[in-house]
């Protein structure tokens, strides 16, 4: 009796899976995995990027692990709030003798724009009227009032004449008096 119930459950599951998969239309070329919005067909293995340059994917025929695309019309039509699922039972704690599972690596922090990091960076002490900031690794000097004045990782203050004598050149070719 249990075997029959299992077979019925498997048959129903397979039948439901058949309804969930889109079938390729009769006019589609053999091996097509999807149809693009411009009417062309693709045989790409993954949906992501399959119809790049063809206005996107209109219909996907193959089973794919990537998330299905939703059109804006479908997104607007489904504005009704979703039902809240029943609370899942709390997971049972692992036995004390089992080693703790390794935690997933933490993602690297997002890089910030250079300009924003420079504006928040504290200016090096010193400088003043008649002094320029020479970025020593690049040998570029920055005038007082510019966003890099005293704010590069490495550098030193000196007069503009001293900077030119040391072989430094002005930032973007503009000397401080210009």
C-alpha positions as CSV (number, residue, x, y, z in Angstrom):
1,X,0.0,0.0,0.0
2,X,2.8,2.4,0.9
3,X,4.6,1.6,-2.4
4,X,1.5,2.6,-4.4
5,X,1.2,5.9,-2.5
6,X,4.9,6.7,-3.3
7,X,4.4,5.9,-6.9
8,X,1.3,8.2,-7.1
9,X,3.2,11.0,-5.3
10,X,6.1,10.7,-7.8
11,X,3.7,10.6,-10.8
12,X,1.9,13.7,-9.5
13,X,5.2,15.5,-8.9
14,X,6.4,14.7,-12.4
15,X,3.1,15.9,-13.8
16,X,3.3,19.2,-12.0
17,X,6.9,19.7,-13.2
18,X,5.8,19.2,-16.8
19,X,3.3,22.1,-16.4
20,X,6.0,24.4,-14.9
21,X,8.4,24.0,-17.9
22,X,7.7,26.0,-21.0
23,X,7.7,23.9,-24.2
24,X,9.5,25.1,-27.3
25,X,7.1,26.2,-30.0
26,X,6.8,24.0,-33.1
27,X,8.6,26.5,-35.3
28,X,11.7,26.7,-33.0
29,X,15.0,25.3,-34.3
30,X,16.2,22.1,-32.7
31,X,18.2,22.7,-29.6
32,X,16.7,26.1,-28.8
33,X,16.7,27.0,-25.2
34,X,14.8,30.3,-25.5
35,X,13.3,32.9,-27.7
36,X,14.4,36.5,-27.7
37,X,12.1,39.5,-27.7
38,X,13.1,40.3,-31.3
39,X,11.8,36.9,-32.4
40,X,15.2,35.2,-32.8
41,X,16.1,32.0,-30.9
42,X,19.0,31.2,-28.7
43,X,20.7,27.9,-27.7
44,X,22.6,29.4,-24.7
45,X,23.0,27.2,-21.7
46,X,22.1,29.9,-19.2
47,X,19.3,32.5,-19.3
48,X,21.5,35.3,-18.1
49,X,22.9,37.2,-21.1
50,X,21.3,34.7,-23.6
51,X,19.6,37.4,-25.7
52,X,22.1,40.2,-25.2
53,X,21.7,42.5,-28.1
54,X,18.3,41.1,-29.0
55,X,16.2,43.1,-26.5
56,X,16.2,40.4,-23.8
57,X,14.6,37.0,-23.2
58,X,10.9,36.7,-24.1
59,X,10.4,33.0,-23.2
60,X,12.8,30.4,-21.8
61,X,12.3,26.8,-22.7
62,X,15.2,25.0,-20.9
63,X,15.5,24.3,-17.2
64,X,18.0,26.8,-15.8
65,X,19.3,27.5,-12.3
66,X,19.3,31.3,-12.8
67,X,16.3,33.3,-11.6
68,X,13.5,33.8,-14.1
69,X,13.1,37.2,-15.5
70,X,9.9,39.0,-14.8
71,X,8.4,41.6,-17.1
72,X,7.4,45.0,-15.8
73,X,3.8,44.2,-16.6
74,X,3.9,41.1,-14.5
75,X,5.6,43.0,-11.7
76,X,2.9,45.7,-11.7
77,X,0.1,43.1,-11.9
78,X,1.4,41.3,-8.8
79,X,1.1,44.2,-6.4
80,X,-1.1,42.2,-4.0
81,X,0.7,41.5,-0.7
82,X,2.0,37.9,-0.4
83,X,0.6,35.7,2.3
84,X,2.9,35.3,5.2
85,X,4.2,31.7,5.5
86,X,3.9,29.8,8.7
87,X,6.9,30.1,11.0
88,X,9.5,27.4,10.5
89,X,10.4,25.3,13.4
90,X,13.6,26.3,15.2
91,X,16.7,24.3,14.1
92,X,18.0,21.8,16.6
93,X,21.3,22.7,18.1
94,X,24.3,20.7,17.0
95,X,25.8,18.2,19.4
96,X,28.7,19.5,21.5
97,X,31.1,17.0,20.1
98,X,30.5,18.0,16.5
99,X,32.8,20.8,15.2
100,X,31.2,24.1,14.4
101,X,30.5,24.6,10.7
102,X,32.9,27.1,9.1
103,X,31.3,30.5,8.6
104,X,31.0,31.9,5.2
105,X,33.8,34.4,4.3
106,X,32.7,38.0,4.8
107,X,32.5,40.0,1.7
108,X,35.1,42.7,1.1
109,X,33.8,46.2,1.9
110,X,32.7,48.1,-1.1
111,X,35.3,50.5,-2.6
112,X,34.5,54.2,-2.2
113,X,35.2,56.8,-4.9
114,X,38.6,58.3,-4.6
115,X,37.2,61.8,-4.5
116,X,35.1,61.1,-1.5
117,X,38.0,59.4,0.3
118,X,40.2,62.4,-0.4
119,X,37.7,64.9,0.9
120,X,37.2,63.0,4.2
121,X,41.0,62.4,4.6
122,X,42.7,64.7,7.1
123,X,45.2,67.2,5.7
124,X,48.9,66.6,6.6
125,X,50.1,69.2,9.2
126,X,52.2,72.0,7.8
127,X,51.9,73.8,4.5
128,X,50.5,77.2,4.2
129,X,50.9,80.3,1.9
130,X,53.5,79.8,-0.8
131,X,53.8,76.0,-0.2
132,X,52.8,73.2,-2.4
133,X,52.2,69.5,-1.6
134,X,54.4,67.1,-3.6
135,X,53.1,63.6,-4.0
136,X,56.5,61.9,-3.8
137,X,55.7,58.6,-5.6
138,X,54.2,60.4,-8.6
139,X,56.4,63.5,-8.4
140,X,53.3,65.7,-9.0
141,X,52.7,68.8,-6.9
142,X,49.3,70.2,-5.8
143,X,48.5,73.8,-5.0
144,X,47.0,75.1,-1.8
145,X,43.2,74.7,-2.0
146,X,43.1,71.7,-4.3
147,X,41.5,68.6,-3.1
148,X,44.8,66.6,-3.0
149,X,46.7,69.3,-1.1
150,X,48.3,67.5,1.9
151,X,46.0,64.4,1.4
152,X,48.0,61.9,-0.7
153,X,49.4,58.8,1.1
154,X,53.0,60.0,0.7
155,X,54.3,63.5,0.2
156,X,55.8,66.6,1.6
157,X,55.4,70.4,1.6
158,X,57.9,72.6,-0.2
159,X,57.8,75.8,-2.2
160,X,56.8,75.7,-5.8
161,X,60.3,76.6,-6.9
162,X,61.8,73.8,-4.8
163,X,59.2,71.3,-6.3
164,X,60.2,72.4,-9.8
165,X,63.9,72.1,-9.0
166,X,63.3,68.6,-7.7
167,X,61.7,67.6,-11.0
168,X,58.1,67.7,-9.9
169,X,55.4,68.9,-12.3
170,X,52.1,70.6,-11.5
171,X,48.8,68.7,-11.3
172,X,47.1,68.7,-14.7
173,X,49.8,71.0,-16.0
174,X,48.5,74.0,-14.1
175,X,51.0,75.9,-12.0
176,X,49.7,77.5,-8.8
177,X,49.7,81.1,-10.0
178,X,47.4,80.2,-13.0
